[in-house]
């Protein structure tokens, strides 16, 4: 009960940022496609809150991931200012914000899958749970790449901003690799913290 005001405040903040990002996005279609997961996740979390509230850690991660998606949708991933700063600072050949998004696409869904598997009673072995959570992340990542491919076929040139390849022929493979890195980092760094929060939920 003590965390509910904070969660409500975070949800309202996210909605406000989402609305603001919709005012003048770089490309309206790209914005809609990038933030679509938020339109799905927020109602689902609200509807299932009483029956299956998530750990505070996971709510925080979802909030940060949503901000990453909104920023990428508003500017388009290839034009996010933070990415240009990183490009200059690290002497990279392209804006790397897209890779931040795909790292988060592995980092956050790993904890989502792990929480569902453990709290749902589907698995009790921690290492097998971690492995299957990584598998779930890679399924999500590969499915997202297929959606990008279908979008490119349907929209033609209009999908360029959504794809964000920036001329890289290996963009699809590197996107999935960064999701794998994100899932692995989450496994190594957050598992114990996550276990403690799950124990408190019980």
PyMOL CGO cylinders between C-alpha atoms (Angstrom):
from pymol import cmd
from pymol.cgo import CYLINDER

trace = [
    CYLINDER, 0.00, 0.00, 0.00, 2.86, 2.39, 0.77, 0.3, 1, 1, 1, 1, 1, 1,
    CYLINDER, 2.86, 2.39, 0.77, 4.20, 2.24, -2.76, 0.3, 1, 1, 1, 1, 1, 1,
    CYLINDER, 4.20, 2.24, -2.76, 0.88, 2.80, -4.53, 0.3, 1, 1, 1, 1, 1, 1,
    CYLINDER, 0.88, 2.80, -4.53, 1.11, 6.64, -4.52, 0.3, 1, 1, 1, 1, 1, 1,
    CYLINDER, 1.11, 6.64, -4.52, 4.59, 6.39, -6.03, 0.3, 1, 1, 1, 1, 1, 1,
    CYLINDER, 4.59, 6.39, -6.03, 3.38, 3.98, -8.72, 0.3, 1, 1, 1, 1, 1, 1,
    CYLINDER, 3.38, 3.98, -8.72, 0.42, 6.21, -9.54, 0.3, 1, 1, 1, 1, 1, 1,
    CYLINDER, 0.42, 6.21, -9.54, 2.75, 9.21, -9.74, 0.3, 1, 1, 1, 1, 1, 1,
    CYLINDER, 2.75, 9.21, -9.74, 5.12, 7.30, -12.02, 0.3, 1, 1, 1, 1, 1, 1,
    CYLINDER, 5.12, 7.30, -12.02, 2.24, 6.26, -14.29, 0.3, 1, 1, 1, 1, 1, 1,
    CYLINDER, 2.24, 6.26, -14.29, 0.92, 9.82, -14.53, 0.3, 1, 1, 1, 1, 1, 1,
    CYLINDER, 0.92, 9.82, -14.53, 4.42, 11.12, -15.24, 0.3, 1, 1, 1, 1, 1, 1,
    CYLINDER, 4.42, 11.12, -15.24, 4.85, 8.56, -17.98, 0.3, 1, 1, 1, 1, 1, 1,
    CYLINDER, 4.85, 8.56, -17.98, 1.51, 9.47, -19.54, 0.3, 1, 1, 1, 1, 1, 1,
    CYLINDER, 1.51, 9.47, -19.54, 2.43, 13.17, -19.44, 0.3, 1, 1, 1, 1, 1, 1,
    CYLINDER, 2.43, 13.17, -19.44, 5.79, 12.52, -21.12, 0.3, 1, 1, 1, 1, 1, 1,
    CYLINDER, 5.79, 12.52, -21.12, 4.06, 10.32, -23.70, 0.3, 1, 1, 1, 1, 1, 1,
    CYLINDER, 4.06, 10.32, -23.70, 1.54, 13.03, -24.53, 0.3, 1, 1, 1, 1, 1, 1,
    CYLINDER, 1.54, 13.03, -24.53, 4.27, 15.68, -24.76, 0.3, 1, 1, 1, 1, 1, 1,
    CYLINDER, 4.27, 15.68, -24.76, 6.30, 13.46, -27.11, 0.3, 1, 1, 1, 1, 1, 1,
    CYLINDER, 6.30, 13.46, -27.11, 3.26, 13.12, -29.36, 0.3, 1, 1, 1, 1, 1, 1,
    CYLINDER, 3.26, 13.12, -29.36, 2.97, 16.86, -29.97, 0.3, 1, 1, 1, 1, 1, 1,
    CYLINDER, 2.97, 16.86, -29.97, 5.77, 17.24, -32.51, 0.3, 1, 1, 1, 1, 1, 1,
    CYLINDER, 5.77, 17.24, -32.51, 7.55, 13.92, -33.14, 0.3, 1, 1, 1, 1, 1, 1,
    CYLINDER, 7.55, 13.92, -33.14, 10.09, 13.71, -35.97, 0.3, 1, 1, 1, 1, 1, 1,
    CYLINDER, 10.09, 13.71, -35.97, 7.85, 11.21, -37.76, 0.3, 1, 1, 1, 1, 1, 1,
    CYLINDER, 7.85, 11.21, -37.76, 4.34, 10.42, -36.58, 0.3, 1, 1, 1, 1, 1, 1,
    CYLINDER, 4.34, 10.42, -36.58, 4.29, 6.84, -37.89, 0.3, 1, 1, 1, 1, 1, 1,
    CYLINDER, 4.29, 6.84, -37.89, 7.66, 6.08, -36.32, 0.3, 1, 1, 1, 1, 1, 1,
    CYLINDER, 7.66, 6.08, -36.32, 6.52, 7.54, -33.00, 0.3, 1, 1, 1, 1, 1, 1,
    CYLINDER, 6.52, 7.54, -33.00, 3.39, 5.39, -32.96, 0.3, 1, 1, 1, 1, 1, 1,
    CYLINDER, 3.39, 5.39, -32.96, 5.26, 2.20, -33.81, 0.3, 1, 1, 1, 1, 1, 1,
    CYLINDER, 5.26, 2.20, -33.81, 7.97, 2.83, -31.20, 0.3, 1, 1, 1, 1, 1, 1,
    CYLINDER, 7.97, 2.83, -31.20, 5.63, 3.67, -28.31, 0.3, 1, 1, 1, 1, 1, 1,
    CYLINDER, 5.63, 3.67, -28.31, 3.04, 0.99, -29.13, 0.3, 1, 1, 1, 1, 1, 1,
    CYLINDER, 3.04, 0.99, -29.13, 4.39, -1.36, -26.39, 0.3, 1, 1, 1, 1, 1, 1,
    CYLINDER, 4.39, -1.36, -26.39, 3.60, 1.32, -23.78, 0.3, 1, 1, 1, 1, 1, 1,
    CYLINDER, 3.60, 1.32, -23.78, -0.03, 1.51, -24.92, 0.3, 1, 1, 1, 1, 1, 1,
    CYLINDER, -0.03, 1.51, -24.92, -0.19, -2.25, -24.29, 0.3, 1, 1, 1, 1, 1, 1,
    CYLINDER, -0.19, -2.25, -24.29, 1.86, -2.50, -21.08, 0.3, 1, 1, 1, 1, 1, 1,
    CYLINDER, 1.86, -2.50, -21.08, 0.24, 0.31, -19.05, 0.3, 1, 1, 1, 1, 1, 1,
    CYLINDER, 0.24, 0.31, -19.05, -3.34, -1.03, -19.28, 0.3, 1, 1, 1, 1, 1, 1,
    CYLINDER, -3.34, -1.03, -19.28, -2.18, -4.61, -18.66, 0.3, 1, 1, 1, 1, 1, 1,
    CYLINDER, -2.18, -4.61, -18.66, -0.26, -3.59, -15.52, 0.3, 1, 1, 1, 1, 1, 1,
    CYLINDER, -0.26, -3.59, -15.52, -3.22, -1.56, -14.28, 0.3, 1, 1, 1, 1, 1, 1,
    CYLINDER, -3.22, -1.56, -14.28, -5.72, -4.38, -14.85, 0.3, 1, 1, 1, 1, 1, 1,
    CYLINDER, -5.72, -4.38, -14.85, -3.53, -7.07, -13.24, 0.3, 1, 1, 1, 1, 1, 1,
    CYLINDER, -3.53, -7.07, -13.24, -2.24, -4.94, -10.35, 0.3, 1, 1, 1, 1, 1, 1,
    CYLINDER, -2.24, -4.94, -10.35, -4.54, -6.39, -7.68, 0.3, 1, 1, 1, 1, 1, 1,
    CYLINDER, -4.54, -6.39, -7.68, -4.14, -9.98, -8.83, 0.3, 1, 1, 1, 1, 1, 1,
    CYLINDER, -4.14, -9.98, -8.83, -0.45, -9.97, -9.75, 0.3, 1, 1, 1, 1, 1, 1,
    CYLINDER, -0.45, -9.97, -9.75, 1.42, -6.84, -8.63, 0.3, 1, 1, 1, 1, 1, 1,
    CYLINDER, 1.42, -6.84, -8.63, 5.01, -6.72, -9.83, 0.3, 1, 1, 1, 1, 1, 1,
    CYLINDER, 5.01, -6.72, -9.83, 8.08, -6.13, -7.73, 0.3, 1, 1, 1, 1, 1, 1,
    CYLINDER, 8.08, -6.13, -7.73, 9.13, -2.54, -7.23, 0.3, 1, 1, 1, 1, 1, 1,
    CYLINDER, 9.13, -2.54, -7.23, 12.37, -3.31, -9.09, 0.3, 1, 1, 1, 1, 1, 1,
    CYLINDER, 12.37, -3.31, -9.09, 10.45, -4.41, -12.16, 0.3, 1, 1, 1, 1, 1, 1,
    CYLINDER, 10.45, -4.41, -12.16, 8.11, -1.41, -12.10, 0.3, 1, 1, 1, 1, 1, 1,
    CYLINDER, 8.11, -1.41, -12.10, 11.16, 0.86, -11.99, 0.3, 1, 1, 1, 1, 1, 1,
    CYLINDER, 11.16, 0.86, -11.99, 12.82, -0.93, -14.91, 0.3, 1, 1, 1, 1, 1, 1,
    CYLINDER, 12.82, -0.93, -14.91, 9.64, -0.76, -16.99, 0.3, 1, 1, 1, 1, 1, 1,
    CYLINDER, 9.64, -0.76, -16.99, 9.41, 2.98, -16.29, 0.3, 1, 1, 1, 1, 1, 1,
    CYLINDER, 9.41, 2.98, -16.29, 12.99, 3.58, -17.52, 0.3, 1, 1, 1, 1, 1, 1,
    CYLINDER, 12.99, 3.58, -17.52, 12.45, 1.36, -20.55, 0.3, 1, 1, 1, 1, 1, 1,
    CYLINDER, 12.45, 1.36, -20.55, 9.31, 3.31, -21.44, 0.3, 1, 1, 1, 1, 1, 1,
    CYLINDER, 9.31, 3.31, -21.44, 11.28, 6.57, -21.33, 0.3, 1, 1, 1, 1, 1, 1,
    CYLINDER, 11.28, 6.57, -21.33, 13.86, 5.04, -23.70, 0.3, 1, 1, 1, 1, 1, 1,
    CYLINDER, 13.86, 5.04, -23.70, 11.08, 4.05, -26.12, 0.3, 1, 1, 1, 1, 1, 1,
    CYLINDER, 11.08, 4.05, -26.12, 9.39, 7.44, -25.93, 0.3, 1, 1, 1, 1, 1, 1,
    CYLINDER, 9.39, 7.44, -25.93, 12.64, 9.29, -26.60, 0.3, 1, 1, 1, 1, 1, 1,
    CYLINDER, 12.64, 9.29, -26.60, 13.44, 7.04, -29.55, 0.3, 1, 1, 1, 1, 1, 1,
    CYLINDER, 13.44, 7.04, -29.55, 9.94, 7.53, -30.92, 0.3, 1, 1, 1, 1, 1, 1,
    CYLINDER, 9.94, 7.53, -30.92, 9.97, 11.30, -30.55, 0.3, 1, 1, 1, 1, 1, 1,
    CYLINDER, 9.97, 11.30, -30.55, 13.32, 11.90, -32.24, 0.3, 1, 1, 1, 1, 1, 1,
    CYLINDER, 13.32, 11.90, -32.24, 13.65, 8.61, -34.18, 0.3, 1, 1, 1, 1, 1, 1,
    CYLINDER, 13.65, 8.61, -34.18, 16.49, 6.48, -32.87, 0.3, 1, 1, 1, 1, 1, 1,
    CYLINDER, 16.49, 6.48, -32.87, 19.05, 7.72, -35.38, 0.3, 1, 1, 1, 1, 1, 1,
    CYLINDER, 19.05, 7.72, -35.38, 18.50, 11.35, -34.27, 0.3, 1, 1, 1, 1, 1, 1,
    CYLINDER, 18.50, 11.35, -34.27, 18.37, 11.21, -30.47, 0.3, 1, 1, 1, 1, 1, 1,
    CYLINDER, 18.37, 11.21, -30.47, 20.70, 13.96, -29.09, 0.3, 1, 1, 1, 1, 1, 1,
    CYLINDER, 20.70, 13.96, -29.09, 22.11, 11.66, -26.39, 0.3, 1, 1, 1, 1, 1, 1,
    CYLINDER, 22.11, 11.66, -26.39, 23.17, 9.29, -29.14, 0.3, 1, 1, 1, 1, 1, 1,
    CYLINDER, 23.17, 9.29, -29.14, 25.01, 12.03, -31.01, 0.3, 1, 1, 1, 1, 1, 1,
    CYLINDER, 25.01, 12.03, -31.01, 26.83, 12.96, -27.80, 0.3, 1, 1, 1, 1, 1, 1,
    CYLINDER, 26.83, 12.96, -27.80, 27.88, 9.34, -27.30, 0.3, 1, 1, 1, 1, 1, 1,
    CYLINDER, 27.88, 9.34, -27.30, 28.88, 9.11, -30.94, 0.3, 1, 1, 1, 1, 1, 1,
    CYLINDER, 28.88, 9.11, -30.94, 31.25, 12.06, -30.54, 0.3, 1, 1, 1, 1, 1, 1,
    CYLINDER, 31.25, 12.06, -30.54, 32.53, 11.03, -27.12, 0.3, 1, 1, 1, 1, 1, 1,
    CYLINDER, 32.53, 11.03, -27.12, 33.27, 7.44, -28.17, 0.3, 1, 1, 1, 1, 1, 1,
    CYLINDER, 33.27, 7.44, -28.17, 34.31, 8.27, -31.75, 0.3, 1, 1, 1, 1, 1, 1,
    CYLINDER, 34.31, 8.27, -31.75, 31.67, 5.99, -33.24, 0.3, 1, 1, 1, 1, 1, 1,
    CYLINDER, 31.67, 5.99, -33.24, 30.62, 5.88, -36.88, 0.3, 1, 1, 1, 1, 1, 1,
    CYLINDER, 30.62, 5.88, -36.88, 26.88, 6.10, -36.08, 0.3, 1, 1, 1, 1, 1, 1,
    CYLINDER, 26.88, 6.10, -36.08, 24.39, 7.24, -33.47, 0.3, 1, 1, 1, 1, 1, 1,
    CYLINDER, 24.39, 7.24, -33.47, 24.31, 4.36, -30.94, 0.3, 1, 1, 1, 1, 1, 1,
    CYLINDER, 24.31, 4.36, -30.94, 20.99, 5.18, -29.23, 0.3, 1, 1, 1, 1, 1, 1,
    CYLINDER, 20.99, 5.18, -29.23, 19.36, 2.32, -31.13, 0.3, 1, 1, 1, 1, 1, 1,
    CYLINDER, 19.36, 2.32, -31.13, 21.73, -0.08, -29.36, 0.3, 1, 1, 1, 1, 1, 1,
    CYLINDER, 21.73, -0.08, -29.36, 20.76, 1.40, -25.98, 0.3, 1, 1, 1, 1, 1, 1,
    CYLINDER, 20.76, 1.40, -25.98, 17.16, 0.57, -26.87, 0.3, 1, 1, 1, 1, 1, 1,
    CYLINDER, 17.16, 0.57, -26.87, 18.00, -3.00, -27.81, 0.3, 1, 1, 1, 1, 1, 1,
    CYLINDER, 18.00, -3.00, -27.81, 20.13, -3.46, -24.69, 0.3, 1, 1, 1, 1, 1, 1,
    CYLINDER, 20.13, -3.46, -24.69, 17.07, -2.40, -22.67, 0.3, 1, 1, 1, 1, 1, 1,
    CYLINDER, 17.07, -2.40, -22.67, 14.97, -4.76, -24.80, 0.3, 1, 1, 1, 1, 1, 1,
    CYLINDER, 14.97, -4.76, -24.80, 17.04, -7.56, -23.29, 0.3, 1, 1, 1, 1, 1, 1,
    CYLINDER, 17.04, -7.56, -23.29, 17.66, -6.14, -19.82, 0.3, 1, 1, 1, 1, 1, 1,
    CYLINDER, 17.66, -6.14, -19.82, 14.06, -5.40, -18.82, 0.3, 1, 1, 1, 1, 1, 1,
    CYLINDER, 14.06, -5.40, -18.82, 12.16, -8.32, -20.44, 0.3, 1, 1, 1, 1, 1, 1,
    CYLINDER, 12.16, -8.32, -20.44, 14.66, -10.69, -18.78, 0.3, 1, 1, 1, 1, 1, 1,
    CYLINDER, 14.66, -10.69, -18.78, 13.40, -9.57, -15.37, 0.3, 1, 1, 1, 1, 1, 1,
    CYLINDER, 13.40, -9.57, -15.37, 9.79, -9.71, -16.60, 0.3, 1, 1, 1, 1, 1, 1,
    CYLINDER, 9.79, -9.71, -16.60, 10.22, -13.32, -17.74, 0.3, 1, 1, 1, 1, 1, 1,
    CYLINDER, 10.22, -13.32, -17.74, 12.13, -14.28, -14.60, 0.3, 1, 1, 1, 1, 1, 1,
    CYLINDER, 12.13, -14.28, -14.60, 9.45, -12.83, -12.34, 0.3, 1, 1, 1, 1, 1, 1,
    CYLINDER, 9.45, -12.83, -12.34, 6.61, -14.55, -14.15, 0.3, 1, 1, 1, 1, 1, 1,
    CYLINDER, 6.61, -14.55, -14.15, 8.41, -17.92, -14.15, 0.3, 1, 1, 1, 1, 1, 1,
    CYLINDER, 8.41, -17.92, -14.15, 9.38, -17.77, -10.48, 0.3, 1, 1, 1, 1, 1, 1,
    CYLINDER, 9.38, -17.77, -10.48, 6.30, -16.19, -8.94, 0.3, 1, 1, 1, 1, 1, 1,
    CYLINDER, 6.30, -16.19, -8.94, 3.94, -18.16, -11.16, 0.3, 1, 1, 1, 1, 1, 1,
    CYLINDER, 3.94, -18.16, -11.16, 5.45, -21.37, -9.82, 0.3, 1, 1, 1, 1, 1, 1,
    CYLINDER, 5.45, -21.37, -9.82, 6.47, -22.60, -13.26, 0.3, 1, 1, 1, 1, 1, 1,
    CYLINDER, 6.47, -22.60, -13.26, 10.09, -23.07, -12.19, 0.3, 1, 1, 1, 1, 1, 1,
    CYLINDER, 10.09, -23.07, -12.19, 12.02, -23.13, -8.94, 0.3, 1, 1, 1, 1, 1, 1,
    CYLINDER, 12.02, -23.13, -8.94, 15.55, -23.80, -10.20, 0.3, 1, 1, 1, 1, 1, 1,
    CYLINDER, 15.55, -23.80, -10.20, 17.18, -20.37, -10.43, 0.3, 1, 1, 1, 1, 1, 1,
    CYLINDER, 17.18, -20.37, -10.43, 19.72, -21.21, -13.16, 0.3, 1, 1, 1, 1, 1, 1,
    CYLINDER, 19.72, -21.21, -13.16, 17.15, -22.86, -15.41, 0.3, 1, 1, 1, 1, 1, 1,
    CYLINDER, 17.15, -22.86, -15.41, 14.88, -19.87, -14.83, 0.3, 1, 1, 1, 1, 1, 1,
    CYLINDER, 14.88, -19.87, -14.83, 17.69, -17.57, -15.92, 0.3, 1, 1, 1, 1, 1, 1,
    CYLINDER, 17.69, -17.57, -15.92, 18.39, -19.62, -19.03, 0.3, 1, 1, 1, 1, 1, 1,
    CYLINDER, 18.39, -19.62, -19.03, 14.74, -19.75, -20.08, 0.3, 1, 1, 1, 1, 1, 1,
    CYLINDER, 14.74, -19.75, -20.08, 14.37, -16.02, -19.39, 0.3, 1, 1, 1, 1, 1, 1,
    CYLINDER, 14.37, -16.02, -19.39, 17.25, -15.38, -21.80, 0.3, 1, 1, 1, 1, 1, 1,
    CYLINDER, 17.25, -15.38, -21.80, 15.49, -17.61, -24.33, 0.3, 1, 1, 1, 1, 1, 1,
    CYLINDER, 15.49, -17.61, -24.33, 12.31, -15.53, -23.88, 0.3, 1, 1, 1, 1, 1, 1,
    CYLINDER, 12.31, -15.53, -23.88, 14.32, -12.35, -24.47, 0.3, 1, 1, 1, 1, 1, 1,
    CYLINDER, 14.32, -12.35, -24.47, 15.79, -13.72, -27.68, 0.3, 1, 1, 1, 1, 1, 1,
    CYLINDER, 15.79, -13.72, -27.68, 12.32, -14.72, -28.87, 0.3, 1, 1, 1, 1, 1, 1,
    CYLINDER, 12.32, -14.72, -28.87, 11.07, -11.18, -28.20, 0.3, 1, 1, 1, 1, 1, 1,
    CYLINDER, 11.07, -11.18, -28.20, 14.10, -9.65, -29.93, 0.3, 1, 1, 1, 1, 1, 1,
    CYLINDER, 14.10, -9.65, -29.93, 13.84, -11.84, -33.03, 0.3, 1, 1, 1, 1, 1, 1,
    CYLINDER, 13.84, -11.84, -33.03, 10.08, -11.23, -33.21, 0.3, 1, 1, 1, 1, 1, 1,
    CYLINDER, 10.08, -11.23, -33.21, 10.71, -7.48, -33.08, 0.3, 1, 1, 1, 1, 1, 1,
    CYLINDER, 10.71, -7.48, -33.08, 13.18, -7.77, -35.95, 0.3, 1, 1, 1, 1, 1, 1,
    CYLINDER, 13.18, -7.77, -35.95, 10.56, -9.66, -37.96, 0.3, 1, 1, 1, 1, 1, 1,
    CYLINDER, 10.56, -9.66, -37.96, 8.07, -6.85, -37.26, 0.3, 1, 1, 1, 1, 1, 1,
    CYLINDER, 8.07, -6.85, -37.26, 10.65, -4.36, -38.54, 0.3, 1, 1, 1, 1, 1, 1,
    CYLINDER, 10.65, -4.36, -38.54, 11.08, -6.47, -41.70, 0.3, 1, 1, 1, 1, 1, 1,
    CYLINDER, 11.08, -6.47, -41.70, 7.31, -6.67, -42.29, 0.3, 1, 1, 1, 1, 1, 1,
    CYLINDER, 7.31, -6.67, -42.29, 7.03, -2.93, -41.69, 0.3, 1, 1, 1, 1, 1, 1,
    CYLINDER, 7.03, -2.93, -41.69, 9.72, -2.31, -44.28, 0.3, 1, 1, 1, 1, 1, 1,
    CYLINDER, 9.72, -2.31, -44.28, 7.85, -4.44, -46.79, 0.3, 1, 1, 1, 1, 1, 1,
    CYLINDER, 7.85, -4.44, -46.79, 4.53, -2.71, -46.05, 0.3, 1, 1, 1, 1, 1, 1,
    CYLINDER, 4.53, -2.71, -46.05, 5.73, 0.89, -45.80, 0.3, 1, 1, 1, 1, 1, 1,
    CYLINDER, 5.73, 0.89, -45.80, 8.69, 0.90, -48.16, 0.3, 1, 1, 1, 1, 1, 1,
    CYLINDER, 8.69, 0.90, -48.16, 10.78, 4.05, -47.65, 0.3, 1, 1, 1, 1, 1, 1,
    CYLINDER, 10.78, 4.05, -47.65, 8.41, 5.11, -44.90, 0.3, 1, 1, 1, 1, 1, 1,
    CYLINDER, 8.41, 5.11, -44.90, 9.90, 2.45, -42.63, 0.3, 1, 1, 1, 1, 1, 1,
    CYLINDER, 9.90, 2.45, -42.63, 13.45, 3.83, -42.76, 0.3, 1, 1, 1, 1, 1, 1,
    CYLINDER, 13.45, 3.83, -42.76, 13.12, 5.84, -39.57, 0.3, 1, 1, 1, 1, 1, 1,
    CYLINDER, 13.12, 5.84, -39.57, 11.57, 2.88, -37.74, 0.3, 1, 1, 1, 1, 1, 1,
    CYLINDER, 11.57, 2.88, -37.74, 14.30, 0.51, -38.90, 0.3, 1, 1, 1, 1, 1, 1,
    CYLINDER, 14.30, 0.51, -38.90, 17.10, 2.90, -37.94, 0.3, 1, 1, 1, 1, 1, 1,
    CYLINDER, 17.10, 2.90, -37.94, 19.77, 0.80, -39.66, 0.3, 1, 1, 1, 1, 1, 1,
    CYLINDER, 19.77, 0.80, -39.66, 21.85, 3.88, -40.59, 0.3, 1, 1, 1, 1, 1, 1,
    CYLINDER, 21.85, 3.88, -40.59, 23.36, 1.95, -43.49, 0.3, 1, 1, 1, 1, 1, 1,
    CYLINDER, 23.36, 1.95, -43.49, 24.58, -0.97, -41.36, 0.3, 1, 1, 1, 1, 1, 1,
    CYLINDER, 24.58, -0.97, -41.36, 23.99, -4.30, -43.20, 0.3, 1, 1, 1, 1, 1, 1,
    CYLINDER, 23.99, -4.30, -43.20, 24.43, -6.19, -39.92, 0.3, 1, 1, 1, 1, 1, 1,
    CYLINDER, 24.43, -6.19, -39.92, 22.02, -4.05, -37.92, 0.3, 1, 1, 1, 1, 1, 1,
    CYLINDER, 22.02, -4.05, -37.92, 19.53, -6.88, -37.32, 0.3, 1, 1, 1, 1, 1, 1,
    CYLINDER, 19.53, -6.88, -37.32, 22.18, -9.23, -35.97, 0.3, 1, 1, 1, 1, 1, 1,
    CYLINDER, 22.18, -9.23, -35.97, 23.78, -6.59, -33.76, 0.3, 1, 1, 1, 1, 1, 1,
    CYLINDER, 23.78, -6.59, -33.76, 20.35, -5.58, -32.41, 0.3, 1, 1, 1, 1, 1, 1,
    CYLINDER, 20.35, -5.58, -32.41, 19.72, -9.14, -31.24, 0.3, 1, 1, 1, 1, 1, 1,
    CYLINDER, 19.72, -9.14, -31.24, 23.26, -9.38, -29.86, 0.3, 1, 1, 1, 1, 1, 1,
    CYLINDER, 23.26, -9.38, -29.86, 22.72, -6.25, -27.75, 0.3, 1, 1, 1, 1, 1, 1,
    CYLINDER, 22.72, -6.25, -27.75, 19.46, -7.74, -26.43, 0.3, 1, 1, 1, 1, 1, 1,
    CYLINDER, 19.46, -7.74, -26.43, 21.43, -10.85, -25.47, 0.3, 1, 1, 1, 1, 1, 1,
    CYLINDER, 21.43, -10.85, -25.47, 24.02, -8.69, -23.71, 0.3, 1, 1, 1, 1, 1, 1,
    CYLINDER, 24.02, -8.69, -23.71, 21.26, -6.83, -21.86, 0.3, 1, 1, 1, 1, 1, 1,
    CYLINDER, 21.26, -6.83, -21.86, 19.66, -10.07, -20.67, 0.3, 1, 1, 1, 1, 1, 1,
    CYLINDER, 19.66, -10.07, -20.67, 23.02, -11.46, -19.56, 0.3, 1, 1, 1, 1, 1, 1,
    CYLINDER, 23.02, -11.46, -19.56, 23.91, -8.30, -17.64, 0.3, 1, 1, 1, 1, 1, 1,
    CYLINDER, 23.91, -8.30, -17.64, 20.52, -8.31, -15.91, 0.3, 1, 1, 1, 1, 1, 1,
    CYLINDER, 20.52, -8.31, -15.91, 21.02, -11.97, -14.97, 0.3, 1, 1, 1, 1, 1, 1,
    CYLINDER, 21.02, -11.97, -14.97, 24.46, -11.33, -13.48, 0.3, 1, 1, 1, 1, 1, 1,
    CYLINDER, 24.46, -11.33, -13.48, 23.70, -8.06, -11.68, 0.3, 1, 1, 1, 1, 1, 1,
    CYLINDER, 23.70, -8.06, -11.68, 20.05, -8.11, -10.58, 0.3, 1, 1, 1, 1, 1, 1,
    CYLINDER, 20.05, -8.11, -10.58, 19.20, -11.74, -9.74, 0.3, 1, 1, 1, 1, 1, 1,
    CYLINDER, 19.20, -11.74, -9.74, 19.94, -11.53, -6.01, 0.3, 1, 1, 1, 1, 1, 1,
    CYLINDER, 19.94, -11.53, -6.01, 18.16, -8.20, -5.63, 0.3, 1, 1, 1, 1, 1, 1,
    CYLINDER, 18.16, -8.20, -5.63, 15.25, -9.60, -7.60, 0.3, 1, 1, 1, 1, 1, 1,
    CYLINDER, 15.25, -9.60, -7.60, 15.14, -12.72, -5.41, 0.3, 1, 1, 1, 1, 1, 1,
    CYLINDER, 15.14, -12.72, -5.41, 14.89, -10.59, -2.25, 0.3, 1, 1, 1, 1, 1, 1,
    CYLINDER, 14.89, -10.59, -2.25, 12.03, -8.55, -3.70, 0.3, 1, 1, 1, 1, 1, 1,
    CYLINDER, 12.03, -8.55, -3.70, 10.18, -11.68, -4.81, 0.3, 1, 1, 1, 1, 1, 1,
    CYLINDER, 10.18, -11.68, -4.81, 10.60, -13.13, -1.31, 0.3, 1, 1, 1, 1, 1, 1,
    CYLINDER, 10.60, -13.13, -1.31, 9.04, -10.00, 0.18, 0.3, 1, 1, 1, 1, 1, 1,
    CYLINDER, 9.04, -10.00, 0.18, 6.12, -10.24, -2.26, 0.3, 1, 1, 1, 1, 1, 1,
    CYLINDER, 6.12, -10.24, -2.26, 5.33, -13.69, -0.88, 0.3, 1, 1, 1, 1, 1, 1,
]
cmd.load_cgo(trace, "trace")
